[in-house]
Structure formats: structure tokens, C-alpha cells
Amino acid sequence: MKRALRSIALALALVLVAPVAVIATTGCATGATVQRKAFVTLSDVAEGARTGMLAFNSRYQAGLQTEAQRVQVLAAYAKYQKSMLLAESVAKDITQNANALQIANDAVAPLLDLIASLQKVAP
């Protein structure tokens, strides 16, 4: 259980710190570099969501999460995926990279928060 909570904490930290790091380091970068950093950061956000889903699935497979909780998480994941598609589309416009990162963070935070809260109250 501690390992799963550490995975969630790591995923949350990654999602919250990565956009700040990209924004802080893009001051004099070329357009291509800024674009690449934005997509790398979006990839980091996706990895955070993937890690959270894997941690939840491990607990579900072990019988520590209910089917109702699984349905909740899958619904949150579907919302996350739709928002990430929007973030990826917005990130194609170099002037909108900060908005894309905000969309991605806003998309993944509820998913990871839900997974973390379900792990605290698991039977």
C-alpha cells in the first residue's frame, strides 16, 4: 500500500513541477525547442496519469478496490483523455504552450486526486 501511495505522490509531484520547469526554462529558446519542451511536458503528464492508473489497477486486481470505484476512475480517465487531446492540439500553436500545459494539469489533477482519495478509504 505504501508503494502505491508513493507512486501517486510521485505522479502528482511530476505533474505539478514539470510545467513550471518548462515555462521557467523557455525564456530565450527557439520556437522548436519551446515546442519540444511543451510536448515533453505533456508526455510527463500522461506518464503521471498512467502511473496512477497502474497503481489503482494493482489495488483493484488485489481486491482492495470495488467495482464502483473502478467505474469512477474509468470515467475520470475518459474525461482526462478528452482534455489531453485538447491540450495536445493547443500545444501545436507555439504561442499557446502555457495554455496547453494548464489544460493538461487541469485534466490530470482530478484523476490523480480521485485515485489517491480512493486508496485512503479502501476497505
C-alpha positions in Angstrom: 0.0 0.0 0.0 2.8 2.4 0.8 4.3 1.7 -2.6 1.1 2.6 -4.3 0.7 5.8 -2.3 4.3 6.7 -3.2 3.5 6.2 -6.8 0.6 8.5 -6.6 2.6 11.1 -4.7 5.4 10.9 -7.4 2.8 11.2 -10.2 1.3 14.3 -8.5 4.7 15.9 -8.0 5.7 15.2 -11.6 2.5 16.8 -12.9 2.8 19.9 -10.7 6.5 20.6 -11.2 7.1 19.8 -14.8 5.1 22.7 -16.3 6.8 25.2 -14.1 10.1 23.9 -15.1 9.3 24.2 -18.8 7.9 27.7 -18.5 10.9 28.8 -16.5 13.4 27.5 -19.0 11.9 28.7 -22.2 12.9 32.4 -22.0 15.4 32.6 -24.9 14.8 29.3 -26.5 14.0 28.9 -30.2 10.4 28.1 -31.3 11.3 24.4 -32.0 12.8 24.0 -28.5 9.8 25.5 -26.8 7.5 23.3 -28.8 9.5 20.2 -28.0 9.6 21.1 -24.3 5.8 21.5 -24.3 5.3 18.1 -25.8 7.8 16.5 -23.4 5.9 18.1 -20.5 2.6 16.8 -21.9 4.2 13.4 -22.1 5.3 13.7 -18.5 1.7 14.5 -17.5 0.5 11.5 -19.5 3.1 9.3 -17.6 1.7 10.6 -14.3 -1.8 9.6 -15.3 -0.5 6.2 -16.5 1.3 5.6 -13.2 -1.8 6.5 -11.2 -3.9 4.2 -13.3 -1.4 1.3 -12.9 -1.3 1.8 -9.1 -5.1 1.8 -9.0 -5.3 -1.3 -11.2 -2.9 -3.2 -9.0 -5.1 -2.5 -6.0 -8.2 -3.4 -7.9 -6.7 -6.7 -9.0 -5.7 -7.4 -5.4 -9.3 -6.9 -4.4 -8.7 -3.7 -2.5 -10.9 -1.5 -4.7 -14.5 -2.1 -5.6 -16.1 -2.3 -9.0 -17.9 1.0 -8.3 -14.6 2.7 -7.6 -13.2 1.2 -10.8 -16.1 2.7 -12.8 -15.5 6.1 -11.1 -11.8 6.0 -12.1 -12.5 4.9 -15.6 -15.0 7.8 -16.0 -12.4 10.3 -14.7 -9.8 8.7 -17.0 -12.1 9.2 -20.0 -12.5 12.9 -19.1 -8.7 13.2 -18.7 -8.2 11.7 -22.2 -10.5 14.2 -23.9 -8.8 17.1 -22.2 -5.4 15.8 -23.1 -6.4 15.6 -26.8 -7.3 19.3 -26.5 -4.0 20.1 -24.7 -2.1 18.4 -27.5 -4.0 20.3 -30.1 -3.4 23.6 -28.3 0.3 22.8 -27.9 0.7 22.8 -31.7 0.4 26.6 -31.5 3.7 27.8 -30.1 2.1 30.9 -28.6 -0.4 28.7 -26.6 2.1 26.3 -24.9 1.4 27.7 -21.4 -2.3 27.2 -22.0 -1.8 23.6 -23.2 0.2 22.9 -20.0 -2.6 24.4 -17.9 -5.2 22.3 -19.7 -3.1 19.2 -19.1 -2.6 19.9 -15.4 -6.3 20.7 -15.0 -7.1 17.4 -16.8 -4.9 15.1 -14.8 -5.3 16.6 -11.3 -8.9 15.3 -10.7 -8.0 11.8 -11.9 -5.0 11.6 -9.6 -6.9 13.2 -6.7 -9.7 10.6 -7.1 -7.2 7.7 -7.2 -5.4 9.0 -4.1 -8.7 9.5 -2.2 -10.0 6.0 -3.1 -6.8 4.5 -1.8 -7.1 6.2 1.6 -10.6 4.8 2.2 -10.2 1.4 0.7 -11.8 -1.4 2.7 
